[in-house]
Amino acid sequence: MNVKIMKEAKRHITLADMPAVKELKESFKEMSKKDFISCEVQSMARIATKSRGHEFEILKFDIQICKNRDEVDAWVEAYAYNTFVGFADIGFYVSDAWSVSGDNSDEIYDRMYVRFYHQ
């Protein structure tokens, strides 16, 4: 998967953060694109749309290295479609996706970017 470091993030990431950046990039290299979409992006699309049982077609997603609460993290921007929900533009931190449990989905939803496009 292609993981980018955006210009704005380069201003905030220091040399001391580089081992964490490298570790995060390596974790994405180990994970296949298909697995990432079927696990993390699908579960975050369900949280964003508050629909538990629907599958989404992930039309596009980008991963960007950034800082989240003074820690190196990755921001995922995804475009999802479902016939019942419509189009959704969602954004989330990978650390949030990796910490999802049944009890904290409302808390994670509050930290997400969600925008709907209804037909």
N, C-alpha and C positions, 0 to 999 in steps of 0.2 A: 504494500500500500504506500502511496505517496504521502509523506508527512512533511508539511512546510513549516518554516519559521518565518512569520510575517515581519515586515519592517518595524511595526510598532512594538512587537515582542522583543526584537533585537535590542531595543533601547532599555529594556527591563531585565533581560537575562544576562547575568554576569559570567565571568570565567568560572567562578565557584559553582555555578549551576550546570556547567557543561557535562559533568558525569551523570547528573540526573536526566539531562536532555538525551544523552547517548543511550542510557538505560531505557528510557521511554521509547525512543526510536527502535531499539532492538526488540522490545516487547511487541511492537506493531509488525516488525519483520517476521516474527515467529507465528503471528496470527494471520490466517488467510483472510482475504477480503470477504469471501463468502461467509466465513464464521463470524466475522465482525458484524456484518449486516444482519445475519440471522439471530445473533444473540443481543449485542449491545444496542444497535440502532433500532431493531424491532421492539425491544422492551422499552426503550425511551420513547418511541413513537406511541406506544400504548399508554404510557404515563402521560405524555403530552396531550393526548386526545381523550384521556380517561375512558378508553375502551379496552376492556380486558381480553376479549376473545378474538378480535379482528387481526388479520394479517395485513401488512402494508407492503405495497410495492415501493421500494426505495429507488427513486429516480436518479438521485445524485447525492454524493456526500463528499465533504472536504474535511481534512484533519489538519489543525494548526497548533504548533507548540506555543504555549503562552504561560503566563504566571496566574495562579489562582490562589488567593490568600497567601501570598509570599512563597508558594511552592510551585515547582515546575509541573505543568499539567498540559493537557491537550484539549482544545475546543473542537467539537464536531458540529458542523453545519450540515443538515440533511433535509432533503425534500422527499416527502412521503405522500403516497396516494392510496386511498381506500374508497371503494364505491359508496360506503355508508357515511364516511366522515368527510370525504373530499380531499383536497390538497392541504398539506400542512408543511410549513417551514419551521423546523425545530433546530435548536442549538443547545448543546449541553457539554459539560465537562466530563472527560473520560473517567476521572476519579469518582464522579457521582454515579456513572453507569456501572462501575465496578463495585459500588457499595449499595446497590439497590436491594432492598428486601421488602417484604410485604408491608412492613410497618412504617417505612420512611418514604413512601412514594409521594406523599403530599409535600414533604419537606424538599425533596428533589425537584418536584414540579415548580416550586417557588423559585428555584435557582436556574430554571430553564428559560430559553427564549422560545416562544410559541406564537405562531401566526397562522391563521386559517384562511383558506381561499375556498369559499363554498360555491357550488355550481348553481 
